[in-house]
Amino acid sequence: DIVRRDDDTNTRLSQKKRSTLPIRLSDRNLYLARPEGGGEGRATMLNHTRRRPLVALLLALLVASSALPDGVVSVSRPNANANDALRASGTSRRLDASAAAAASTAAEPPFGRGRGGRCADVLLRELRGGHSSMPPALSDLVSETVSSDRKIVVVTGGVLSGIGKGVTASSIGVLFRAMGLRVTALKIDPYLNVDAGTMSPFEHGEVFVLDDGGETDLDLGNYERFLGVCLTGESNLSTGKIYREVIERERIGEYLGKTVQVVPHVSDAIQEWVLRVARTPVTRVSTLSGETSGTAGTGGGSGEEEGKDNLPPEVCIVELGGTLGDIESMPFVEALRQLQEHVGYKNMCFVHVSLVPVLGSPTEQKTKPTQHSVKSMMQLGLRPDFICCRGKEPLEPGTKSKLSLFTSVPENAIISIHDVTNIYRVPLMMLEQRMSSMLARRLRIRPFAQRRDSEKYSAVTPGDGAATATTATATTQQPPQPPTACSNVRESDLIKNWTELADGVDRPEGECRIAMVGKYCDQGDAYLSVVKALTHSAIATKQRLRIEWIVASDLTAGDDDDSSSKSSDPDPDAAASRKEDAWRRLRECDGVVVPGGFGRRGFDGKIRAVRYARESRTPFLGICLG
């Protein structure tokens, strides 16, 4: 009999004469009571138990898998009277020896889990209160995530924004792809806008439009290119979206008249969103390295056809935008803290990206900004498992040792993300520092070779107009233990192709200069998609790309017929100098690109650039207004 007691009822329970073994868990006690000892006292004890229908079954599985020490639990013989009392009270369950024997032959769960490991997690969650405080939708999502053994990796940033969280998150996804895992991504933007569609390019850079029409943050373009997937609008979550969803739920009465608060209602909605995205299948697309992302066990690229495989992702990379400590991101931080409690420590980890600057003449790497950033993170309830340190030079051993001392993060989990020749070297840099093996160990992911040789997923695969269910059969073999390393990652096709890609970028056969004539040249991210397209073209043609940013209004600065620049040119000499410099750089370029834009400002300058390109027979690409 399993009896869970609160502290305030322990006194009454201790008055009963029993033979029990208490196990302290947080503010709960677990009593494993023998079936003997009926009577009034026994009935009183049963009346004070709380219903946990799965506890007995899970406990038997733990015994069968030797997850608990010998002598802690024994499965009793059937006792009709006790069982009748339990069924009548509806407060507890009994599992006899025959049921325990049947449970011991249960099918092996998906990768990286033994029978006892998963049951232990669910049992501990039941003892801590289960999912009783969650809404049903969130409880179902949490249960599905735990049963599927899905992993969530959260990337946060500190010290300052724009530190490279997007590239770091994408590179971590490449490592998981190299392990043969299906990967998806979610970007959280704490601003109150519903999406980025109406935001100025000066404020937030370019809008990245997804295949389903979603207008999202430009980081999602990085995710798609690095992960080889086609994401949806759900993969970009903003504060505006989540508040709109909560308000709509309140309007239709879903909260049953309760006072709607940030915790638990907004935090629960955030957790639901994250778990929904984490289990949504994504479409595979061709990547820069000329391969397609494979399904589980392909090693990240085996020449499979593109398309949707109807299999849910196994890893979800979540990037929390902004900087930890911002007021706007507080609901998301709290939601992520709760989410780790719900899905379990082994299913969710945190990667913190911080800055390690170098100041002064002696090139000493300063660790104080990162120390303060990590301490702020811990004060919010999040503990980083990895720290990725940004800087110009690789981290020195003394710097790593000092950071480990002050942040309580193991020294080998402090990763140097220093400046490199191109961003495609970042995943390789992480691989050199064994981040892939540490991620696998932290999240208990089976090694690549074992996962490839055993397809044990319950999946729905596309067929001739109908879906065919492929269900894993039960096995009595000893399940593989959690891995200590993913030794095959370096030999995967994806890493080989990625290495060739990075090497090719660093060894161009020529140089090409392209003039970018636009309105928002001060904000390079305003034309990021055009820049990336040019970069990919340069990689394919083995050229080094140089972009000359030319402000369109500078081409007509000081002209009497240019109405767009009269009010902004109080100094005629400065205007003439800008105009001369702009035309000189334009004539030195091998090609001209005029991207899209809005409004009158700079329109005449774009017309002049187009006219020059046509008359001089210079290769020209015009986009939208251009």
Backbone torsions as a table, in degrees:
resi	resn	phi	psi	omega
1	ASP	NA	133.8	-179.6
2	ILE	-107.5	120.8	-177.3
3	VAL	-123.2	121.9	178.0
4	ARG	-107.5	131.0	-174.6
5	ARG	-124.2	145.2	171.0
6	ASP	-83.5	162.8	-179.5
7	ASP	-61.1	-34.8	-175.1
8	ASP	-73.1	-10.4	177.9
9	THR	-113.0	4.9	-179.2
10	ASN	-64.4	-33.4	-178.4
11	THR	-62.5	-47.3	179.3
12	ARG	-62.8	-41.7	-177.7
13	LEU	-66.7	-35.3	-177.4
14	SER	-68.2	-16.1	179.1
15	GLN	-76.6	-14.8	-179.7
16	LYS	-79.2	140.5	175.9
17	LYS	-84.3	116.4	-175.0
18	ARG	-151.9	168.0	173.3
19	SER	-117.3	98.5	-174.1
20	THR	-132.4	164.7	174.7
21	LEU	-125.8	108.5	179.6
22	PRO	-82.7	139.8	174.7
23	ILE	-120.8	117.0	-175.6
24	ARG	-77.1	125.3	177.2
25	LEU	-136.8	104.4	-179.5
26	SER	56.0	-122.5	179.7
27	ASP	-102.5	20.2	-178.4
28	ARG	-117.1	152.1	171.3
29	ASN	-118.1	135.7	174.9
30	LEU	-105.5	122.2	178.4
31	TYR	-111.7	124.4	177.5
32	LEU	-102.2	96.0	-170.5
33	ALA	-97.5	142.5	175.0
34	ARG	-73.8	155.6	-174.8
35	PRO	-72.3	-16.8	-178.9
36	GLU	-69.1	159.5	173.5
37	GLY	94.6	64.3	177.2
38	GLY	-82.1	-152.4	176.2
39	GLY	96.3	-172.2	-174.1
40	GLU	-64.2	-42.8	179.2
41	GLY	-61.7	-39.5	178.8
42	ARG	-63.2	-43.5	179.8
43	ALA	-63.6	-39.1	178.5
44	THR	-62.2	-42.1	179.3
45	MET	-63.2	-41.7	179.9
46	LEU	-64.9	-36.9	-179.0
47	ASN	-64.8	-24.1	-178.5
48	HIS	-94.9	3.1	177.3
49	THR	-80.1	161.3	176.3
50	ARG	-109.7	144.7	-174.5
51	ARG	-73.6	123.5	174.0
52	ARG	-136.8	84.9	-169.9
53	PRO	-59.2	-30.4	-173.6
54	LEU	-89.9	-8.2	-170.5
55	VAL	-62.7	-45.9	-177.2
56	ALA	-62.7	-44.3	179.3
57	LEU	-62.1	-44.6	-179.5
58	LEU	-64.4	-38.5	-179.7
59	LEU	-64.2	-40.1	177.8
60	ALA	-64.3	-38.0	177.6
61	LEU	-64.9	-37.3	177.5
62	LEU	-63.0	-41.5	178.8
63	VAL	-64.1	-43.3	-178.1
64	ALA	-64.0	-30.8	-177.4
65	SER	-98.1	6.8	178.3
66	SER	58.8	34.0	178.3
67	ALA	-79.2	-19.0	176.1
68	LEU	-113.0	152.2	-179.7
69	PRO	-61.6	153.6	177.0
70	ASP	-61.5	139.9	176.7
71	GLY	93.5	-15.5	-180.0
72	VAL	-72.4	-38.8	-176.7
73	VAL	-135.0	140.3	169.8
74	SER	-132.7	139.4	-180.0
75	VAL	-88.1	123.5	-172.7
76	SER	-87.1	165.5	174.1
77	ARG	-73.1	157.1	179.0
78	PRO	-59.5	140.0	177.4
79	ASN	-131.6	107.2	-171.9
80	ALA	-61.0	-44.1	-176.9
81	ASN	-63.9	-45.5	-179.5
82	ALA	-64.9	-41.4	179.7
83	ASN	-64.2	-39.8	177.8
84	ASP	-62.4	-40.3	179.2
85	ALA	-65.1	-39.4	179.5
86	LEU	-65.4	-43.7	-179.5
87	ARG	-65.8	-37.9	-179.3
88	ALA	-66.7	-41.4	-179.5
89	SER	-75.1	-27.0	-178.9
90	GLY	64.5	24.2	-175.3
91	THR	-109.8	-13.9	-178.3
92	SER	-155.2	171.7	-179.6
93	ARG	-132.1	155.7	175.9
94	ARG	-123.4	141.9	177.3
95	LEU	-121.0	120.5	-178.1
96	ASP	-84.3	178.6	-173.7
97	ALA	-65.2	-35.8	-179.1
98	SER	-66.2	-39.8	177.6
99	ALA	-66.4	-36.8	178.1
100	ALA	-64.6	-38.7	178.8
101	ALA	-64.9	-39.2	177.9
102	ALA	-66.4	-37.3	-179.2
103	ALA	-67.1	-28.3	-177.3
104	SER	-68.9	-15.4	179.6
105	THR	-103.2	19.8	-178.3
106	ALA	-62.5	155.9	-177.5
107	ALA	-66.9	150.1	177.7
108	GLU	-69.0	132.2	178.5
109	PRO	-72.6	175.1	179.4
110	PRO	-60.4	-176.8	-164.1
111	PHE	-52.3	145.7	169.2
112	GLY	77.0	7.7	-176.6
113	ARG	-128.7	135.4	168.3
114	GLY	-92.2	172.3	-179.5
115	ARG	-61.9	-42.2	-175.8
116	GLY	-72.3	-35.4	-175.0
117	GLY	-60.4	-48.7	-178.2
118	ARG	-67.4	-42.3	-179.1
119	CYS	-63.4	-36.6	179.1
120	ALA	-61.5	-43.1	-179.6
121	ASP	-63.0	-45.6	-179.2
122	VAL	-66.1	-38.9	178.9
123	LEU	-62.3	-45.8	179.2
124	LEU	-62.1	-38.7	178.7
125	ARG	-66.0	-38.5	177.0
126	GLU	-62.8	-41.3	-178.2
127	LEU	-68.7	-28.6	179.2
128	ARG	-84.0	-1.3	177.9
129	GLY	125.9	-3.9	177.3
130	GLY	61.6	-147.1	-178.4
131	HIS	-107.9	20.9	-172.7
132	SER	-62.2	-30.0	-177.4
133	SER	-86.7	-4.8	-178.8
134	MET	-90.2	152.3	168.4
135	PRO	-65.6	153.2	-176.0
136	PRO	-55.9	-39.8	-178.1
137	ALA	-61.9	-44.3	179.7
138	LEU	-68.4	-39.8	179.0
139	SER	-60.6	-41.8	178.7
140	ASP	-65.1	-40.9	-180.0
141	LEU	-65.7	-41.2	178.7
142	VAL	-63.6	-45.0	179.8
143	SER	-62.2	-41.1	179.2
144	GLU	-66.0	-38.7	178.8
145	THR	-64.9	-43.9	-179.7
146	VAL	-67.3	-44.3	-178.8
147	SER	-67.0	-31.3	177.7
148	SER	-82.9	-7.8	-179.4
149	ASP	59.5	38.4	-178.9
150	ARG	-78.7	141.6	-176.7
151	LYS	-105.8	143.6	177.9
152	ILE	-126.3	126.3	178.2
153	VAL	-117.0	120.0	-177.9
154	VAL	-103.4	128.0	178.7
155	VAL	-108.8	120.5	178.6
156	THR	-116.6	167.6	-179.4
157	GLY	-133.0	151.0	179.0
158	GLY	-135.8	171.3	177.1
159	VAL	75.1	-60.3	-179.3
160	LEU	-153.8	162.5	179.1
161	SER	-84.4	166.9	-179.3
162	GLY	66.4	31.5	-174.7
163	ILE	-88.4	-11.0	178.7
164	GLY	114.0	26.6	-179.9
165	LYS	-65.1	-37.7	-177.5
166	GLY	-63.0	-46.7	178.8
167	VAL	-67.1	-38.3	178.0
168	THR	-62.6	-46.4	179.3
169	ALA	-62.5	-43.1	179.3
170	SER	-63.5	-39.4	-179.1
171	SER	-67.8	-37.0	175.1
172	ILE	-62.9	-38.5	176.2
173	GLY	-61.6	-36.1	177.3
174	VAL	-62.8	-39.7	178.5
175	LEU	-62.8	-41.6	177.9
176	PHE	-66.6	-38.3	176.3
177	ARG	-61.1	-38.8	179.1
178	ALA	-66.1	-23.0	174.9
179	MET	-78.5	-6.8	-178.5
180	GLY	91.0	22.2	-177.2
181	LEU	-101.5	150.6	173.2
182	ARG	-84.2	129.3	-171.0
183	VAL	-125.6	140.6	170.7
184	THR	-130.8	177.0	-174.9
185	ALA	-145.1	154.3	176.8
186	LEU	-139.7	129.6	176.0
187	LYS	-108.5	126.2	177.4
188	ILE	-103.4	121.2	176.5
189	ASP	-112.4	118.6	-174.1
190	PRO	-76.9	3.8	-179.2
191	TYR	-75.4	160.2	-175.2
192	LEU	-82.5	-7.6	174.3
193	ASN	-62.2	145.2	177.4
194	VAL	-67.5	-42.7	174.3
195	ASP	-149.9	-177.7	-176.1
196	ALA	-89.5	4.0	-172.8
197	GLY	-63.3	-31.0	-177.0
198	THR	-106.3	12.4	-177.3
199	MET	-89.0	145.1	179.9
200	SER	-68.5	141.9	175.3
201	PRO	-59.3	-28.5	177.6
202	PHE	-68.0	-28.2	-176.5
203	GLU	-82.1	-44.8	-167.7
204	HIS	-136.1	11.9	-177.8
205	GLY	76.8	-164.5	-175.6
206	GLU	-76.0	152.3	173.2
207	VAL	-87.4	130.8	176.8
208	PHE	-98.8	119.9	-177.0
209	VAL	-97.5	124.3	-179.2
210	LEU	-85.6	171.5	-177.9
211	ASP	-63.0	-29.3	179.8
212	ASP	-88.6	9.2	178.4
213	GLY	90.8	-1.4	179.5
214	GLY	-65.3	131.2	179.0
215	GLU	-98.8	109.7	-166.1
216	THR	-129.1	179.5	176.5
217	ASP	-68.2	148.7	-176.5
218	LEU	-67.3	-15.6	177.0
219	ASP	-63.2	-25.6	-179.9
220	LEU	-66.4	-24.9	173.3
221	GLY	-64.8	-41.0	175.5
222	ASN	-61.1	-43.0	179.9
223	TYR	-60.1	-46.5	-177.4
224	GLU	-62.9	-41.3	-177.4
225	ARG	-71.7	-41.1	-177.9
226	PHE	-76.4	-38.3	-174.2
227	LEU	-90.7	-12.3	179.6
228	GLY	66.5	38.2	-179.4
229	VAL	-131.3	164.5	175.4
230	CYS	-113.0	108.5	-175.0
231	LEU	-84.9	172.5	179.0
232	THR	-119.0	172.6	179.7
233	GLY	-60.7	-24.2	177.5
234	GLU	-66.1	-17.2	-177.1
235	SER	-79.0	2.8	175.9
236	ASN	-126.7	110.7	-177.0
237	LEU	-110.4	126.6	177.2
238	SER	-118.5	163.9	176.6
239	THR	-60.6	-38.4	178.4
240	GLY	-60.2	-41.7	179.4
241	LYS	-63.5	-45.3	-174.2
242	ILE	-71.3	-38.0	178.0
243	TYR	-68.1	-37.8	177.3
244	ARG	-61.9	-41.5	179.3
245	GLU	-64.8	-42.4	-179.7
246	VAL	-65.5	-42.0	-180.0
247	ILE	-65.3	-40.0	177.4
248	GLU	-63.3	-38.3	177.3
249	ARG	-65.1	-39.8	180.0
250	GLU	-66.5	-36.5	-178.4
251	ARG	-66.4	-31.9	-179.5
252	ILE	-93.2	5.9	174.2
253	GLY	82.3	19.8	-177.5
254	GLU	-67.0	-26.4	-178.7
255	TYR	-91.0	6.3	172.4
256	LEU	56.2	40.5	174.5
257	GLY	78.6	6.0	179.5
258	LYS	-72.5	160.0	173.0
259	THR	-71.6	117.6	-176.7
260	VAL	-79.8	124.8	-175.5
261	GLN	-129.3	165.3	177.5
262	VAL	-61.5	-44.2	173.3
263	VAL	-118.8	117.8	18.1
264	PRO	-103.1	-8.0	-166.1
265	HIS	-70.0	-48.9	179.5
266	VAL	-68.4	-43.1	-179.9
267	SER	-63.6	-37.9	176.6
268	ASP	-65.6	-40.6	178.9
269	ALA	-63.6	-37.4	177.6
270	ILE	-64.4	-44.4	179.6
271	GLN	-62.8	-40.8	177.3
272	GLU	-60.3	-43.4	-178.8
273	TRP	-61.4	-46.8	-178.8
274	VAL	-60.4	-45.7	-177.3
275	LEU	-71.1	-31.1	175.9
276	ARG	-64.9	-46.3	179.3
277	VAL	-64.5	-38.1	-176.8
278	ALA	-63.4	-24.7	-177.5
279	ARG	-106.9	1.0	-178.5
280	THR	-81.2	122.4	177.6
281	PRO	-60.9	146.1	-180.0
282	VAL	-119.9	157.2	-179.5
283	THR	-87.1	134.2	178.4
284	ARG	-84.4	138.2	179.7
285	VAL	-133.2	165.2	177.8
286	SER	-67.9	143.3	178.9
287	THR	-109.6	178.0	-175.8
288	LEU	-63.1	-27.8	-176.5
289	SER	-83.2	6.4	173.3
290	GLY	80.8	21.1	177.0
291	GLU	-132.6	173.1	178.1
292	THR	-111.3	149.7	179.7
293	SER	-75.1	127.0	-175.7
294	GLY	-87.9	174.6	173.5
295	THR	-81.3	-175.7	-175.5
296	ALA	-58.9	132.4	175.3
297	GLY	92.0	1.4	-179.4
298	THR	-91.3	-8.6	-179.5
299	GLY	78.4	19.4	175.1
300	GLY	74.9	49.8	174.0
301	GLY	131.6	99.2	179.0
302	SER	-132.7	22.3	178.3
303	GLY	78.2	20.9	179.6
304	GLU	-72.3	160.4	178.6
305	GLU	-71.9	153.7	177.8
306	GLU	-74.0	163.4	174.6
307	GLY	134.5	-178.4	-178.0
308	LYS	-89.5	129.8	-177.7
309	ASP	-98.7	0.1	176.8
310	ASN	63.4	10.5	175.3
311	LEU	-99.3	132.5	-179.9
312	PRO	-67.3	152.8	177.6
313	PRO	-62.7	155.6	176.8
314	GLU	-102.4	-18.2	178.5
315	VAL	-138.4	136.5	174.7
316	CYS	-121.5	123.4	176.6
317	ILE	-93.9	120.9	-179.2
318	VAL	-112.4	120.9	175.9
319	GLU	-105.3	122.4	176.3
320	LEU	-92.3	111.3	-176.1
321	GLY	-69.9	166.2	-179.3
322	GLY	77.6	-158.1	-177.9
323	THR	-121.3	137.6	177.9
324	LEU	-57.9	133.9	-176.3
325	GLY	106.6	-16.2	175.9
326	ASP	-63.6	141.6	179.7
327	ILE	-61.0	-38.2	-175.3
328	GLU	-63.4	-29.3	-173.8
329	SER	-92.8	-0.2	-175.8
330	MET	-58.8	-44.8	178.2
331	PRO	-60.2	-36.2	-179.8
332	PHE	-70.4	-38.5	178.5
333	VAL	-62.1	-45.5	179.4
334	GLU	-64.8	-39.8	179.0
335	ALA	-63.8	-41.1	179.1
336	LEU	-68.0	-34.9	176.1
337	ARG	-62.7	-46.0	178.6
338	GLN	-65.3	-37.0	-177.4
339	LEU	-62.3	-39.2	177.9
340	GLN	-64.8	-35.7	176.1
341	GLU	-63.9	-36.4	-175.1
342	HIS	-77.2	-45.9	-175.0
343	VAL	-87.2	-14.9	177.5
344	GLY	103.9	148.6	-177.0
345	TYR	-61.2	-37.8	-175.3
346	LYS	-77.0	-10.4	-179.2
347	ASN	-102.3	0.0	-175.8
348	MET	-151.3	132.5	178.2
349	CYS	-137.2	164.9	-176.5
350	PHE	-121.5	134.4	175.1
351	VAL	-118.1	121.3	-177.3
352	HIS	-106.5	128.2	179.3
353	VAL	-104.3	124.2	-176.6
354	SER	-138.2	171.3	-175.8
355	LEU	-105.5	135.2	172.6
356	VAL	-120.8	91.4	-175.6
357	PRO	-80.4	166.5	174.7
358	VAL	-121.8	119.9	-177.3
359	LEU	-125.2	149.2	176.3
360	GLY	82.2	172.8	-178.7
361	SER	-67.9	-44.8	173.8
362	PRO	-72.1	127.8	-174.4
363	THR	-76.8	70.9	178.4
364	GLU	-97.0	128.5	179.0
365	GLN	-81.1	123.0	-175.6
366	LYS	-88.0	125.5	-178.0
367	THR	-101.4	-8.4	-174.1
368	LYS	-61.3	-41.7	177.6
369	PRO	-58.0	-41.4	179.9
370	THR	-69.7	-38.2	177.3
371	GLN	-58.5	-47.9	-179.2
372	HIS	-66.0	-37.4	-179.6
373	SER	-64.3	-43.9	-180.0
374	VAL	-68.1	-38.9	178.3
375	LYS	-64.6	-38.3	175.7
376	SER	-63.2	-38.7	178.5
377	MET	-63.6	-42.6	179.9
378	MET	-67.4	-35.1	177.7
379	GLN	-63.4	-25.8	178.4
380	LEU	-86.3	-1.5	176.8
381	GLY	97.9	5.1	179.6
382	LEU	-108.9	136.9	179.0
383	ARG	-119.3	119.3	-178.0
384	PRO	-71.0	137.4	173.5
385	ASP	-91.0	-27.5	177.9
386	PHE	-137.3	146.1	173.2
387	ILE	-121.5	119.5	176.2
388	CYS	-99.9	115.1	-173.1
389	CYS	-99.3	119.8	178.2
390	ARG	-89.3	141.9	178.3
391	GLY	-177.3	173.8	-179.6
392	LYS	-76.5	-35.5	-176.4
393	GLU	-117.9	159.0	177.3
394	PRO	-59.4	149.3	178.5
395	LEU	-65.2	136.3	176.1
396	GLU	-80.7	153.0	179.9
397	PRO	-55.5	-39.6	179.1
398	GLY	-64.9	-35.0	178.1
399	THR	-66.4	-43.8	178.0
400	LYS	-61.2	-43.2	-179.0
401	SER	-62.8	-40.7	-179.4
402	LYS	-67.8	-42.6	178.3
403	LEU	-63.3	-40.5	179.2
404	SER	-62.8	-38.6	-179.2
405	LEU	-64.8	-42.4	-173.4
406	PHE	-90.2	-13.8	-178.1
407	THR	-113.8	-7.8	-178.5
408	SER	61.5	26.0	174.0
409	VAL	-102.4	131.6	-179.4
410	PRO	-53.6	145.4	-175.4
411	GLU	-60.8	-36.1	-179.7
412	ASN	-76.0	-10.3	176.3
413	ALA	-94.0	5.3	174.4
414	ILE	-98.2	110.5	-170.1
415	ILE	-103.1	132.2	177.2
416	SER	-86.2	117.4	175.8
417	ILE	-114.8	75.9	-177.1
418	HIS	-90.0	171.6	-178.6
419	ASP	-63.3	136.4	178.9
420	VAL	-130.9	172.4	-175.5
421	THR	-67.9	-32.3	176.2
422	ASN	-152.7	156.3	-172.4
423	ILE	-68.5	-16.6	-179.6
424	TYR	-72.7	-7.9	176.3
425	ARG	-87.9	-9.6	-177.8
426	VAL	-64.4	-46.8	176.3
427	PRO	-59.9	-37.2	178.9
428	LEU	-67.4	-35.8	177.0
429	MET	-63.8	-42.0	177.0
430	MET	-64.4	-39.7	-179.8
431	LEU	-63.7	-38.9	179.0
432	GLU	-63.0	-29.2	179.4
433	GLN	-93.8	14.8	173.7
434	ARG	62.5	31.7	179.6
435	MET	-69.2	-31.7	-179.7
436	SER	-63.7	-44.1	-180.0
437	SER	-68.1	-35.7	178.8
438	MET	-69.9	-37.1	175.2
439	LEU	-63.1	-42.8	179.8
440	ALA	-63.6	-39.9	179.5
441	ARG	-68.9	-43.1	-178.5
442	ARG	-64.6	-38.7	-177.7
443	LEU	-97.5	2.0	177.1
444	ARG	57.3	55.9	177.4
445	ILE	-99.2	134.2	179.7
446	ARG	-65.6	152.2	178.5
447	PRO	-60.2	155.2	-175.8
448	PHE	-56.0	-44.8	-175.2
449	ALA	-64.8	-40.6	-180.0
450	GLN	-67.6	-37.2	-179.6
451	ARG	-69.3	-36.2	-177.7
452	ARG	-68.2	-35.2	-174.1
453	ASP	-85.8	-8.0	-178.3
454	SER	-131.3	102.2	176.7
455	GLU	-92.5	100.7	-175.0
456	LYS	-123.1	32.8	-177.0
457	TYR	-93.1	143.5	169.7
458	SER	-90.9	104.4	-170.9
459	ALA	-134.8	163.4	173.8
460	VAL	-114.6	118.5	-177.3
461	THR	-108.1	145.3	-178.9
462	PRO	-68.4	138.1	178.8
463	GLY	-127.5	-152.1	-178.9
464	ASP	-79.1	74.4	178.5
465	GLY	80.5	-6.6	-179.3
466	ALA	-138.6	155.3	-179.3
467	ALA	-89.6	140.2	178.8
468	THR	-114.4	125.9	-178.3
469	ALA	-86.0	130.9	176.5
470	THR	-117.9	111.4	-173.2
471	THR	-110.6	136.1	178.0
472	ALA	-69.2	138.5	179.6
473	THR	-87.9	156.5	-179.2
474	ALA	-70.9	145.7	179.6
475	THR	-135.2	146.6	178.9
476	THR	-104.1	5.2	-179.8
477	GLN	-72.0	156.3	178.0
478	GLN	-67.4	122.8	-178.8
479	PRO	-67.3	149.6	179.6
480	PRO	-65.7	147.7	179.7
481	GLN	-77.5	157.7	175.9
482	PRO	-55.3	143.5	-172.9
483	PRO	-75.9	157.0	170.9
484	THR	-104.2	-11.6	178.6
485	ALA	-167.7	155.5	172.9
486	CYS	-109.0	82.3	-170.9
487	SER	-71.0	-15.4	-175.6
488	ASN	-92.2	-0.6	-175.6
489	VAL	-61.7	-41.8	-177.8
490	ARG	-63.5	-29.9	-178.5
491	GLU	-89.0	0.8	-178.5
492	SER	-69.6	152.1	179.9
493	ASP	-60.0	-37.0	-177.5
494	LEU	-62.1	-46.7	-178.4
495	ILE	-66.0	-37.8	177.4
496	LYS	-62.8	-46.0	178.4
497	ASN	-65.1	-37.4	-179.2
498	TRP	-66.5	-39.0	177.9
499	THR	-64.1	-42.9	177.3
500	GLU	-62.1	-38.5	178.7
501	LEU	-63.2	-49.0	-179.2
502	ALA	-63.1	-40.0	178.6
503	ASP	-66.2	-38.7	179.7
504	GLY	-64.7	-35.6	178.0
505	VAL	-65.0	-34.9	-177.7
506	ASP	-83.6	-6.8	-178.6
507	ARG	-126.6	65.9	180.0
508	PRO	-74.5	159.0	179.3
509	GLU	-100.2	-5.0	179.5
510	GLY	-169.6	-175.8	-178.9
511	GLU	-132.0	140.7	179.9
512	CYS	-130.7	129.4	179.6
513	ARG	-107.6	125.5	-178.7
514	ILE	-119.6	129.8	176.7
515	ALA	-87.5	125.7	176.1
516	MET	-106.1	104.0	-176.7
517	VAL	-98.2	105.1	-176.5
518	GLY	-145.0	-173.0	-177.7
519	LYS	-101.2	-26.6	-171.7
520	TYR	-112.9	45.5	-174.7
521	CYS	-70.9	-20.2	177.8
522	ASP	-69.7	-21.7	178.6
523	GLN	-113.9	96.9	-175.0
524	GLY	-60.7	-30.6	-179.4
525	ASP	-69.5	-11.0	-179.6
526	ALA	-65.2	-24.8	-179.9
527	TYR	-122.7	36.6	-172.0
528	LEU	-62.5	-39.6	-178.3
529	SER	-64.3	-37.4	177.9
530	VAL	-67.8	-42.2	178.9
531	VAL	-62.2	-43.6	179.3
532	LYS	-64.7	-40.1	178.6
533	ALA	-62.8	-41.7	176.9
534	LEU	-65.0	-39.6	179.2
535	THR	-62.6	-43.7	-180.0
536	HIS	-66.5	-36.5	176.7
537	SER	-65.1	-39.3	178.6
538	ALA	-65.2	-38.1	177.8
539	ILE	-63.8	-43.3	-177.9
540	ALA	-65.5	-32.7	-178.7
541	THR	-98.4	6.5	177.6
542	LYS	58.0	47.0	178.5
543	GLN	-118.8	149.8	171.3
544	ARG	-89.3	123.5	-175.4
545	LEU	-91.8	131.8	171.2
546	ARG	-124.9	122.8	-179.0
547	ILE	-104.1	126.2	174.5
548	GLU	-97.9	112.5	-179.6
549	TRP	-84.1	117.3	-177.7
550	ILE	-121.7	119.3	177.0
551	VAL	-72.1	125.1	-173.6
552	ALA	-58.5	-39.2	-178.0
553	SER	-68.2	-20.6	178.2
554	ASP	-69.3	-25.4	-179.8
555	LEU	-70.2	-17.9	179.0
556	THR	-123.3	18.2	-177.3
557	ALA	-60.7	129.0	178.7
558	GLY	84.5	-7.0	179.1
559	ASP	-72.2	142.4	179.9
560	ASP	-69.6	-29.4	-176.4
561	ASP	-89.6	5.6	179.6
562	ASP	-101.8	95.9	-177.2
563	SER	-70.1	-20.5	-175.4
564	SER	-78.6	-13.4	-174.2
565	SER	-119.2	0.9	-176.7
566	LYS	-64.4	-46.4	-175.1
567	SER	-71.8	-18.4	-175.5
568	SER	-101.4	7.2	-178.0
569	ASP	-123.2	70.3	178.4
570	PRO	-69.8	-24.4	-179.0
571	ASP	-106.5	104.7	-178.0
572	PRO	-61.0	-36.3	-179.1
573	ASP	-65.9	-42.5	178.5
574	ALA	-64.9	-38.3	178.8
575	ALA	-65.0	-42.2	179.6
576	ALA	-65.0	-37.6	179.1
577	SER	-65.7	-42.3	178.5
578	ARG	-63.9	-39.4	-179.2
579	LYS	-65.3	-44.2	-179.6
580	GLU	-63.1	-43.4	-179.9
581	ASP	-65.5	-39.9	-179.4
582	ALA	-63.9	-44.5	-179.7
583	TRP	-68.2	-35.0	178.5
584	ARG	-63.2	-45.9	-179.5
585	ARG	-68.5	-33.5	178.6
586	LEU	-64.5	-41.8	-177.5
587	ARG	-70.6	-21.8	-179.3
588	GLU	-83.7	-5.2	-174.6
589	CYS	-89.1	154.7	179.5
590	ASP	-87.0	-16.5	-179.9
591	GLY	-158.4	162.5	-177.2
592	VAL	-128.8	133.4	173.7
593	VAL	-123.5	127.4	174.2
594	VAL	-114.8	103.8	-177.8
595	PRO	-79.3	-179.2	-178.0
596	GLY	-70.4	165.6	179.5
597	GLY	-172.6	174.2	-178.4
598	PHE	-134.5	149.8	173.1
599	GLY	88.2	173.9	-175.2
600	ARG	-78.4	-32.7	-174.5
601	ARG	-59.2	129.6	177.9
602	GLY	80.7	-1.5	-176.4
603	PHE	-64.6	-45.5	-178.8
604	ASP	-63.5	-36.6	178.2
605	GLY	-64.4	-36.9	177.3
606	LYS	-65.9	-40.6	178.4
607	ILE	-61.4	-41.7	178.8
608	ARG	-63.0	-40.8	179.6
609	ALA	-65.1	-40.6	178.3
610	VAL	-64.4	-43.0	-180.0
611	ARG	-62.2	-43.0	178.7
612	TYR	-61.0	-44.8	-177.6
613	ALA	-61.9	-40.2	-178.5
614	ARG	-70.8	-43.3	-176.7
615	GLU	-71.3	-32.2	-179.8
616	SER	-93.9	2.4	-179.5
617	ARG	55.5	39.7	175.4
618	THR	-87.0	132.5	178.4
619	PRO	-51.9	132.4	-171.7
620	PHE	-136.5	140.1	173.7
621	LEU	-129.9	120.4	176.5
622	GLY	-110.1	133.2	-178.2
623	ILE	-121.2	128.5	176.7
624	CYS	57.2	-118.1	178.5
625	LEU	-59.8	-33.0	178.1
626	GLY	-65.1	NA	NA
